């Protein structure tokens, strides 16, 4: 799986939670790795994909209860949707 496909997977995962994880609605970082094939969890390309999403500002990090929580950045909603459209 290439990096862009992993990024799309992570964004879609956050969008498909009930409720979707935008802004103040957040989830533990480890939850977005559920559903990935086991051989990809912890791999360098997976870490690079998530770190690039942090750098682009698409995903925000929160330090909660000694765990890192994440959510999609609502200020970047248009850019996120364009990013997903390009990958289709």
C-alpha positions as CSV (number, residue, x, y, z in Angstrom):
1,X,0.0,0.0,0.0
2,X,1.5,3.4,-0.9
3,X,1.6,6.4,1.3
4,X,-1.2,8.3,-0.4
5,X,-3.5,5.3,-0.1
6,X,-2.7,5.1,3.6
7,X,-3.4,8.8,4.1
8,X,-6.8,8.4,2.3
9,X,-7.5,5.4,4.6
10,X,-6.7,7.4,7.8
11,X,-8.9,10.4,6.7
12,X,-11.8,8.2,5.6
13,X,-11.5,6.3,8.9
14,X,-11.9,9.6,10.9
15,X,-14.7,10.7,8.7
16,X,-16.6,7.4,9.1
17,X,-16.6,7.3,12.9
18,X,-20.0,7.9,14.5
19,X,-19.9,10.8,15.1
20,X,-17.2,11.9,12.6
21,X,-14.0,13.1,14.3
22,X,-13.9,16.8,13.3
23,X,-12.5,19.4,15.7
24,X,-13.5,18.8,19.4
25,X,-14.7,15.3,18.6
26,X,-11.5,13.2,18.8
27,X,-10.3,9.6,19.2
28,X,-7.2,7.9,20.4
29,X,-4.5,7.8,17.7
30,X,-4.3,4.0,17.9
31,X,-7.9,3.6,16.8
32,X,-7.1,4.7,13.2
33,X,-4.8,1.8,12.7
34,X,-7.6,-0.7,13.3
35,X,-8.6,-2.2,10.0
36,X,-5.1,-2.0,8.5
37,X,-3.4,-5.2,7.5
38,X,-1.2,-6.3,10.4
39,X,2.0,-6.1,8.4
40,X,1.5,-2.4,7.8
41,X,0.9,-1.4,11.4
42,X,4.2,0.1,12.8
43,X,5.9,0.2,9.4
44,X,7.9,3.2,8.4
45,X,5.6,4.1,5.5
46,X,2.6,4.1,7.8
47,X,4.3,6.4,10.2
48,X,5.4,8.7,7.4
49,X,1.9,8.8,6.0
50,X,0.4,9.9,9.4
51,X,3.2,12.4,10.1
52,X,2.6,14.0,6.7
53,X,-1.0,14.5,7.5
54,X,0.0,16.2,10.7
55,X,2.4,18.5,8.8
56,X,-0.3,19.4,6.2
57,X,-2.5,20.4,9.1
58,X,-5.2,17.9,8.1
59,X,-5.1,16.1,11.5
60,X,-4.7,17.8,14.9
61,X,-3.1,16.2,17.9
62,X,-4.4,16.5,21.4
63,X,-2.7,15.3,24.6
64,X,-5.5,13.7,26.7
65,X,-5.3,11.2,29.5
66,X,-1.7,10.3,28.8
67,X,-2.8,9.2,25.3
68,X,-2.5,11.2,22.0
69,X,-5.9,11.9,20.6
70,X,-6.5,13.1,17.1
71,X,-9.2,14.7,14.9
72,X,-9.6,16.2,11.5
73,X,-9.0,19.9,11.3
74,X,-12.3,21.6,10.5
75,X,-10.5,24.7,9.2
76,X,-9.0,22.5,6.5
77,X,-12.2,20.7,5.5
78,X,-12.2,22.1,1.9
79,X,-8.5,21.1,1.4
80,X,-9.2,17.6,2.9
81,X,-12.1,17.0,0.5
82,X,-10.0,18.2,-2.5
83,X,-7.1,15.9,-1.4
84,X,-9.6,13.0,-1.3
85,X,-11.0,13.9,-4.7
86,X,-7.6,14.0,-6.3
87,X,-6.9,10.4,-5.1
88,X,-10.1,9.0,-6.5
